[in-house]
């Protein structure tokens, strides 16, 4: 008999909870969904730093969005807003925001999360002076969300095996992935020139590695090799990261050869 020995399947809803919050821009009280600390099992990290967890994509829950005024930001930035920024954000976003309430949802879908991140990007652009690195990081995370939705649509299948309806959806989300990956690549490249590391908690070498990976994934192989080579010879980087950079350079050379 199975009885109590049967292992309960963990759902996404089991790994999140509703947290109360006060909007830093309009002072409205609301709740948002947050991942329970220590509950999600970490699997690993992709080359472009996308984190992987079992039974949940934690990236979906990184943004806090006020359902009243639309002010949105990643949790570590949400409470950082000056009076002048608050006034400007209300003029350009809050006064036009119709309201989006996701409090009754059991969890955030990828489409929900994409909306939240786009609102966070809109906020970051208008939270003057805008931080290039912050906007680039939001674009990077948006690319992860589009990638996650693509994986969900494929569900282990090749895209040639999709129905016409699913294939049409696939094309739309693939375009989103390519768009925001490109914007992340350009944004971080510019931020590395105009801002001082650390950027979004990353040191210069970590940013260079990330830019190298993004450049490769965007098909800009020569720039990818330039950035990865900097990491591979840096005296500040530990041997494991150097080896990883060399591996990525080999992969980049293969992709470049296949492309021409």
C-alpha positions as CSV (number, residue, x, y, z in Angstrom):
1,X,0.0,0.0,0.0
2,X,1.2,3.5,-0.8
3,X,-0.1,5.3,2.3
4,X,2.2,7.8,3.9
5,X,5.2,6.5,1.9
6,X,4.0,8.2,-1.3
7,X,6.0,11.3,-1.9
8,X,4.0,14.4,-2.4
9,X,4.6,16.2,-5.7
10,X,5.8,19.8,-5.1
11,X,3.9,22.4,-7.0
12,X,5.0,26.0,-7.8
13,X,2.3,27.2,-5.4
14,X,3.9,25.3,-2.5
15,X,7.1,27.3,-3.0
16,X,5.7,30.8,-2.9
17,X,3.7,32.9,-0.4
18,X,1.9,36.3,-0.4
19,X,4.0,39.1,1.2
20,X,2.6,42.5,2.2
21,X,4.2,45.6,0.9
22,X,3.8,49.4,0.8
23,X,4.5,51.1,-2.5
24,X,7.5,53.4,-2.4
25,X,6.0,55.6,-5.0
26,X,2.3,56.0,-4.0
27,X,2.1,54.5,-0.5
28,X,-0.6,52.0,-1.5
29,X,-0.7,48.7,0.5
30,X,-0.7,45.5,-1.5
31,X,0.6,42.0,-1.6
32,X,2.9,40.2,-4.0
33,X,4.2,36.7,-4.4
34,X,7.6,35.8,-3.2
35,X,9.6,32.5,-3.2
36,X,9.9,30.9,0.2
37,X,13.5,31.1,1.4
38,X,15.3,27.7,1.2
39,X,12.4,25.8,-0.3
40,X,13.3,25.8,-4.0
41,X,16.0,23.2,-4.9
42,X,18.8,24.8,-6.9
43,X,19.9,22.9,-9.9
44,X,22.5,25.1,-11.6
45,X,23.2,28.2,-13.6
46,X,23.3,28.7,-17.4
47,X,26.2,30.3,-19.1
48,X,24.3,33.6,-19.3
49,X,23.7,33.4,-15.5
50,X,20.1,32.2,-15.7
51,X,19.4,30.3,-12.4
52,X,17.7,26.9,-12.6
53,X,15.5,25.5,-9.8
54,X,13.4,22.4,-9.5
55,X,9.6,22.9,-9.9
56,X,9.8,26.7,-10.2
57,X,11.4,29.5,-12.2
58,X,12.4,31.9,-9.4
59,X,13.1,34.7,-11.9
60,X,9.3,35.1,-12.3
61,X,9.2,36.4,-8.8
62,X,12.1,38.9,-8.7
63,X,10.0,42.0,-9.5
64,X,7.6,43.8,-7.2
65,X,4.8,45.7,-9.0
66,X,2.4,48.1,-7.4
67,X,-1.1,47.2,-8.8
68,X,-2.3,50.8,-8.1
69,X,0.3,53.1,-9.7
70,X,2.4,50.7,-11.7
71,X,5.7,51.5,-10.0
72,X,7.9,48.3,-10.4
73,X,11.4,47.2,-9.6
74,X,13.4,44.2,-8.5
75,X,13.1,43.7,-4.7
76,X,16.6,45.2,-3.9
77,X,15.7,48.4,-5.8
78,X,12.0,48.8,-4.9
79,X,12.4,51.1,-1.9
80,X,15.1,53.3,-3.4
81,X,13.2,56.3,-4.9
82,X,13.7,60.0,-4.2
83,X,10.9,62.6,-4.0
84,X,11.7,64.0,-7.4
85,X,11.8,60.5,-9.0
86,X,8.4,59.8,-7.3
87,X,6.8,62.9,-8.8
88,X,8.2,62.2,-12.3
89,X,7.2,58.5,-12.2
90,X,3.7,59.5,-11.2
91,X,3.5,61.9,-14.2
92,X,4.8,59.4,-16.8
93,X,3.5,56.1,-15.5
94,X,1.1,56.4,-12.5
95,X,-1.2,58.9,-14.2
96,X,-1.7,56.6,-17.2
97,X,-1.7,53.3,-15.4
98,X,-5.0,51.5,-15.5
99,X,-4.2,49.0,-12.7
100,X,-3.1,45.4,-12.9
101,X,-4.0,43.1,-9.9
102,X,-2.4,39.7,-9.8
103,X,-3.0,39.0,-6.1
104,X,-5.6,36.3,-6.6
105,X,-3.5,34.2,-8.9
106,X,-2.1,30.9,-7.5
107,X,1.2,31.7,-9.1
108,X,2.7,34.0,-11.8
109,X,2.7,32.6,-15.3
110,X,5.5,33.6,-17.7
111,X,3.2,36.1,-19.4
112,X,2.4,37.6,-15.9
113,X,6.1,37.9,-15.2
114,X,6.9,39.4,-18.6
115,X,4.3,42.1,-17.9
116,X,5.9,42.8,-14.4
117,X,9.4,43.0,-15.9
118,X,8.3,45.3,-18.7
119,X,6.8,47.6,-16.1
120,X,10.1,47.4,-14.1
121,X,12.0,48.3,-17.2
122,X,9.7,51.2,-17.9
123,X,10.2,52.4,-14.3
124,X,14.0,52.0,-14.6
125,X,14.1,54.0,-17.8
126,X,12.1,56.8,-16.2
127,X,13.7,56.7,-12.7
128,X,16.0,59.5,-13.7
129,X,19.0,59.3,-13.9
130,X,18.5,55.9,-15.4
131,X,21.1,53.3,-14.7
132,X,22.3,51.5,-17.9
133,X,23.3,48.4,-16.0
134,X,19.9,48.1,-14.2
135,X,18.1,48.4,-17.5
136,X,20.4,45.9,-19.1
137,X,19.9,43.4,-16.2
138,X,16.1,43.7,-16.6
139,X,16.5,43.0,-20.3
140,X,18.6,40.0,-19.5
141,X,16.0,38.7,-17.1
142,X,13.3,39.3,-19.7
143,X,15.3,37.2,-22.2
144,X,15.3,34.4,-19.5
145,X,11.5,34.6,-19.2
146,X,11.0,34.4,-22.9
147,X,13.4,31.4,-23.0
148,X,11.4,29.8,-20.2
149,X,8.1,30.3,-22.0
150,X,9.7,28.8,-25.2
151,X,10.8,25.7,-23.1
152,X,7.2,25.5,-21.8
153,X,5.8,25.5,-25.3
154,X,8.2,22.9,-26.6
155,X,7.7,20.6,-23.6
156,X,10.6,18.4,-24.7
157,X,9.6,18.5,-28.4
158,X,11.4,19.8,-31.4
159,X,9.8,23.0,-32.8
160,X,9.1,21.1,-36.0
161,X,6.8,18.8,-34.1
162,X,4.6,21.7,-32.8
163,X,1.0,22.3,-33.9
164,X,0.4,25.3,-36.1
165,X,-1.0,27.2,-33.0
166,X,1.9,26.4,-30.8
167,X,4.4,27.1,-33.6
168,X,2.9,30.6,-34.0
169,X,3.3,31.2,-30.3
170,X,6.8,29.9,-30.4
171,X,7.8,32.4,-33.1
172,X,6.4,35.3,-31.0
173,X,8.3,34.3,-27.9
174,X,11.5,33.6,-29.9
175,X,11.4,37.1,-31.2
176,X,11.0,38.4,-27.6
177,X,14.0,36.3,-26.5
178,X,16.2,37.6,-29.4
179,X,15.1,41.2,-28.8
180,X,15.8,41.4,-25.1
181,X,19.0,39.3,-25.3
182,X,20.3,41.8,-27.9
183,X,19.3,44.8,-25.7
184,X,21.0,43.2,-22.7
185,X,24.2,42.7,-24.7
186,X,24.2,46.3,-25.9
187,X,23.2,47.6,-22.5
188,X,25.9,45.9,-20.5
189,X,28.5,46.8,-23.1
190,X,27.7,50.4,-22.8
191,X,27.4,50.2,-19.0
192,X,30.9,48.8,-18.7
193,X,32.2,51.9,-20.4
194,X,30.0,54.5,-18.7
195,X,29.5,53.1,-15.2
196,X,31.9,51.8,-12.5
197,X,31.8,48.2,-11.4
198,X,30.3,46.5,-9.5
199,X,27.3,46.5,-11.8
200,X,24.2,44.8,-10.5
201,X,26.4,43.1,-7.9
202,X,28.9,41.8,-10.5
203,X,32.6,42.7,-10.8
204,X,34.2,43.8,-14.0
205,X,35.4,40.3,-14.9
206,X,32.0,38.8,-14.3
207,X,30.4,41.4,-16.5
208,X,33.0,40.8,-19.3
209,X,32.2,37.1,-19.1
210,X,28.5,37.7,-19.4
211,X,28.9,40.1,-22.3
212,X,31.1,37.5,-24.0
213,X,28.4,34.9,-23.7
214,X,25.6,37.3,-24.8
215,X,27.7,38.4,-27.8
216,X,28.2,34.8,-28.8
217,X,24.5,34.1,-28.4
218,X,23.7,37.1,-30.5
219,X,26.1,36.0,-33.3
220,X,28.7,38.6,-32.6
221,X,31.5,36.1,-32.4
222,X,34.5,38.4,-32.7
223,X,33.4,40.6,-29.9
224,X,32.5,37.5,-27.8
225,X,36.1,36.2,-28.3
226,X,37.5,39.6,-27.3
227,X,35.6,39.7,-24.0
228,X,36.2,36.1,-23.1
229,X,39.9,36.4,-23.8
230,X,40.1,39.3,-21.3
231,X,38.6,37.0,-18.6
232,X,40.9,34.0,-19.6
233,X,44.1,36.0,-19.1
234,X,43.0,38.2,-16.1
235,X,45.1,37.8,-13.0
236,X,42.0,38.7,-10.8
237,X,40.0,35.6,-11.9
238,X,40.2,32.2,-10.3
239,X,41.4,29.2,-12.4
240,X,37.9,27.7,-12.6
241,X,36.5,30.8,-14.2
242,X,39.5,31.1,-16.5
243,X,38.9,27.5,-17.7
244,X,35.2,28.3,-18.2
245,X,36.1,31.3,-20.3
246,X,38.5,29.2,-22.5
247,X,35.7,26.6,-22.9
248,X,33.3,29.3,-24.1
249,X,36.0,30.6,-26.5
250,X,36.2,27.1,-28.0
251,X,32.5,26.9,-28.3
252,X,32.4,30.4,-29.9
253,X,35.0,29.4,-32.5
254,X,32.9,26.4,-33.4
255,X,29.8,28.5,-33.8
256,X,31.7,31.0,-35.8
257,X,33.0,28.3,-38.1
258,X,29.5,26.8,-38.5
259,X,28.1,30.2,-39.4
260,X,30.4,30.9,-42.3
